[in-house]
Amino acid sequence: MPRSDKSDKRLSRAIFIDRDGTINKDIGYVSTPDQLVLYPWAAEAVRLINEARFKAIVITNQSGVARGLYDEETLSEIHSQMIKQFAGDGARIDAIYYCPHHPSIGNTHYRVACECRKPGIGMLAAASIEHAIDISSSFVIGDKASDMAMARNAGARAALVLTGYGRETLADNDLYKPEIIAENLLEAVKQILDTDTLAD
């Protein structure tokens, strides 16, 4: 994992956001653009991230590609639809990273024990290089244990939302305990920004 010099003021900070169950309703596998239903508070949350000058970056496992439920072209269309919806509400997603792999299921091309699938840190590592991000002063927001473990593995700070699988995740005794627990993405972002203000 690339380590950044915290004294380098040129580095950005990011809030890395899980997709299904955090930004949009988790229906199992969103396989067409019309199945993507954003939570009503998602756009406001991303606007707050933009205004605070954090990068808003989506980090998502998408093993539906490996499983043959949709292809990468369709996934791109889904993400274009998401970006368009956010833009219509004055919110900007700076980048989207996804892992299409699964270690043991699906199409041979995508059946890979990769570094990018959460809780691996490949997506965060790529983002840190491509967007000059200081991971140690950035946050991961998600609803699953894999999101929390990815934050721990990368040296980022973690926020668990109770939407999606969040309540089940919170009940897991083996869960890496996040710094923040919030009802939803908007409340998590508000807590992060309050914490960041206090730290300053």
C-alpha positions in Angstrom: 0.0 0.0 0.0 1.5 3.4 -1.0 2.3 5.4 2.1 1.8 9.2 1.8 3.7 12.0 3.6 1.1 13.7 5.7 3.1 16.9 5.6 2.6 17.1 1.8 -0.2 19.6 1.4 -0.6 18.6 -2.2 -2.3 15.3 -1.2 -6.1 15.1 -1.2 -8.3 13.4 1.3 -11.2 11.2 0.3 -14.4 9.7 1.6 -14.6 6.3 0.0 -18.2 5.1 -0.3 -19.5 1.6 -0.7 -22.3 1.4 -3.3 -25.1 -1.2 -2.6 -26.7 -0.7 0.8 -24.9 2.6 1.3 -25.6 4.8 -1.7 -28.5 2.8 -3.1 -30.9 0.1 -2.0 -29.4 -3.3 -2.0 -31.6 -5.6 -4.0 -29.1 -8.4 -4.3 -27.6 -7.5 -7.7 -28.4 -4.3 -9.6 -28.2 -5.6 -13.1 -29.8 -2.8 -15.1 -29.7 1.0 -14.8 -33.4 1.2 -13.9 -32.9 -1.0 -10.9 -30.6 1.5 -9.3 -32.6 3.3 -6.6 -30.5 5.9 -4.7 -31.4 6.5 -1.1 -33.1 9.9 -0.7 -30.3 11.3 1.4 -27.4 10.2 -0.8 -27.2 13.3 -2.9 -27.0 15.7 0.1 -24.3 13.5 1.6 -22.2 13.7 -1.5 -22.7 17.5 -1.8 -21.4 17.8 1.7 -18.4 15.8 0.8 -17.8 18.0 -2.2 -18.2 21.2 -0.2 -15.7 20.0 2.4 -13.2 19.4 -0.4 -12.9 15.7 0.2 -12.8 13.5 -2.9 -16.1 11.5 -3.2 -15.0 8.1 -4.5 -17.2 5.0 -4.9 -15.5 1.6 -4.1 -17.7 -1.4 -4.8 -17.4 -5.2 -5.2 -19.4 -6.3 -8.3 -19.1 -10.0 -8.5 -22.3 -10.0 -10.5 -19.9 -9.6 -13.5 -18.1 -12.8 -12.6 -21.4 -14.6 -12.0 -22.6 -13.6 -15.5 -25.5 -11.6 -14.2 -24.4 -8.5 -16.1 -21.3 -7.5 -18.1 -18.8 -4.6 -17.5 -20.5 -2.5 -20.3 -23.8 -2.8 -18.4 -22.1 -1.9 -15.1 -20.6 1.2 -16.8 -24.2 2.2 -17.9 -25.4 1.7 -14.3 -22.6 3.9 -13.0 -23.2 6.5 -15.6 -26.8 6.6 -14.5 -25.8 7.0 -10.9 -23.4 9.9 -11.8 -26.1 11.6 -13.8 -28.6 11.3 -11.0 -26.1 12.8 -8.5 -25.2 15.6 -11.0 -28.9 16.5 -11.4 -29.0 17.1 -7.6 -25.8 19.1 -7.6 -23.5 16.4 -6.3 -20.3 15.1 -7.8 -18.8 11.7 -7.8 -15.0 12.1 -8.4 -14.3 8.4 -9.4 -15.7 4.9 -9.2 -13.6 1.8 -8.7 -15.1 -1.7 -8.9 -14.0 -5.3 -8.5 -15.6 -7.6 -11.0 -13.9 -10.7 -9.7 -14.9 -13.6 -7.4 -12.3 -16.1 -6.1 -14.3 -19.3 -6.7 -17.5 -18.6 -8.7 -18.3 -17.8 -12.3 -16.6 -17.0 -15.6 -13.0 -18.3 -15.7 -11.8 -14.8 -16.8 -13.1 -13.2 -13.7 -12.6 -16.2 -11.3 -9.5 -14.7 -9.6 -8.2 -14.4 -6.1 -7.5 -10.7 -6.6 -6.2 -7.8 -4.6 -9.1 -5.5 -5.5 -12.0 -7.4 -3.9 -12.8 -6.1 -0.5 -11.4 -6.6 2.1 -8.4 -6.3 -0.1 -7.0 -2.8 -0.6 -6.4 -2.8 -4.4 -9.1 -0.3 -5.2 -8.0 2.0 -2.4 -4.4 1.7 -3.5 -5.2 2.5 -7.1 -7.3 5.5 -6.0 -4.5 6.8 -3.8 -2.1 6.8 -6.7 -4.4 8.1 -9.4 -5.9 10.9 -7.2 -2.9 11.6 -4.9 -4.9 10.7 -1.8 -3.6 10.4 1.8 -5.3 7.2 2.8 -4.4 7.7 6.5 -6.6 10.8 6.7 -9.4 9.4 4.6 -12.6 7.5 5.5 -14.4 4.4 4.2 -18.2 4.3 4.6 -20.0 1.1 4.1 -22.5 -1.4 5.5 -20.5 -4.6 5.5 -17.7 -6.1 7.5 -15.6 -6.2 4.3 -15.8 -2.4 4.1 -14.6 -2.1 7.7 -11.8 -4.6 7.2 -10.7 -2.9 4.0 -10.4 0.4 6.0 -8.4 -1.4 8.7 -6.1 -3.1 6.1 -5.4 0.2 4.3 -4.9 2.3 7.3 -8.0 4.4 6.7 -10.7 5.4 9.2 -14.0 3.5 9.1 -17.7 4.5 9.3 -20.5 1.9 9.4 -24.0 2.7 8.2 -27.0 0.8 9.4 -28.7 0.7 6.0 -28.3 -2.3 3.8 -26.6 -5.1 5.8 -25.4 -2.6 8.4 -27.4 -3.8 11.4 -26.4 -7.4 10.7 -22.8 -6.3 10.4 -23.0 -4.4 13.7 -24.1 -7.6 15.5 -21.1 -9.5 14.3 -18.8 -10.1 17.3 -15.8 -10.4 15.0 -16.4 -7.0 13.4 -13.5 -4.6 13.2 -15.0 -1.8 15.2 -15.5 1.4 13.1 -14.8 4.9 14.4 -18.3 6.0 13.5 -21.6 4.2 13.5 -24.5 6.1 11.8 -28.0 5.5 10.6 -27.3 6.3 7.0 -24.8 7.8 4.6 -25.8 11.4 5.3 -25.4 11.0 9.1 -22.1 9.3 8.6 -20.8 12.2 6.5 -22.0 14.7 9.0 -20.2 12.9 11.8 -17.0 12.6 9.8 -17.1 16.4 9.0 -17.8 17.2 12.6 -14.9 15.0 13.7 -12.7 16.6 11.1 -13.6 20.1 12.3 -12.8 19.2 15.9 -9.5 17.7 14.8 -8.5 20.9 13.1 
